[in-house]
């Protein structure tokens, strides 16, 4: 599947220790995206941040904490992003984890899957 043109970037912010049915929520989202045939997903782990509680989570050596920020970026067509967005909203509703979901329009210059 080749993609070019208007698309969307869905960005999901969670903590690295957030769980959904005993599995890391970021991994659950990654696997769900792959199952739906989403074009691409990247997961980034932050070194410091805070969310709704304003409690700072950091990787500083003297202040090691759990639940460092994780950002999941998902890019695909508008239609396919709508599918995964609904799935992620359902995961958030069923779990006790907090999180943030944002969405923005992007111009997909070129997407051509590699050979594996």
N, C-alpha and C positions, 0 to 999 in steps of 0.2 A: 504494500500500500504506500503510495507516494502522497505527500501532502504539501501544498503550497497555498498561500493566501491567508485569509482571515482565520484566526484561531483564538483560543483562550488559554490563559495560564491560571491554573488553580493553585493557590498556595495555602498549605495547611500547617499551622503552628501547634505543636504538642510538646510534651516532655518526654525525654528518652526512657523514663521508667513507667510511663502510662501504659496500661494493659487493657486488652479486650479479650475476654475469655481465655486468660492466661498467656496471651501472646502479646508482644510489643505492638502497640497500636500503629506505629509507623510501618511495621512489617505487614500487618493486616491490610493496610491501605495499599501498599505496594503490590501484594499478591492479588487483591481485588482488581486493581488497575490492569494488571497483566491478564487476569481472567477475562476482563472486558475488552481486551485488545487495544488498550490505550497506547498511543504512539510513544510516549516517553515519561518516565518518572525519575527524579533524582531526590535523594535524601541527604540533607546537610545537618551536621551536629554543631551546635553553637558552643562557644566557650563561656558565654555569660549572657544573662537575660532575665527578664521577669515578665509575668503575665498579670492576670486579673487580681491576684492576691498581693501584688507588688513586692513579693518576697524575691530577693535576688538569688539566682542560682548561678554558681560560678565554678570554673575549673582551676581557679588560682590555687596554688600548692598549699597555702596556709588556710584556705577556706574551702576545702573540698566539699562539694555538696552533690546530692543526687538530683535527678530530674533536670538535667541540662536541656536547654532548648533544642528542638529538632524542627527543621523546616522541610516540608515535602513539597516539591514543585512538580506539577503535572501539566503537560502541554498536549493539546490535541485540537480537533475541530470543536466548534461550539456545541454540536449535537452530542459528541462523545464526552465532553466535559460535563454536560448536563447529567449524563448517566452516572458518572463517578461521583459527582457532587452529591447526588441523592443518596448514594451508597454511604458516603462519608458522613452525611448528616444523620443517617440511621445509626451508624456506628457510634457517633457522639451521643445520640439519644439513649442508646442501650447501655453505654458504659458510664462510669462515674467520673470519667476524665473530662477535664476542661480543655478548651482549645479554641482556635480562631481559624476561620476559613475566609480567604479573600479571593477575588477573581478580577482579572483584567484582560482586555483585548490585546492580542499580539499579532504581529505579521509574521507568519511562518514563511521564511525565505525558501527553504528547501528541506524536506525530510524524505530521506530514502533509506529504508532499513538495510543494514549490512547483512552479509551472509554469515551464518553461524554453523 
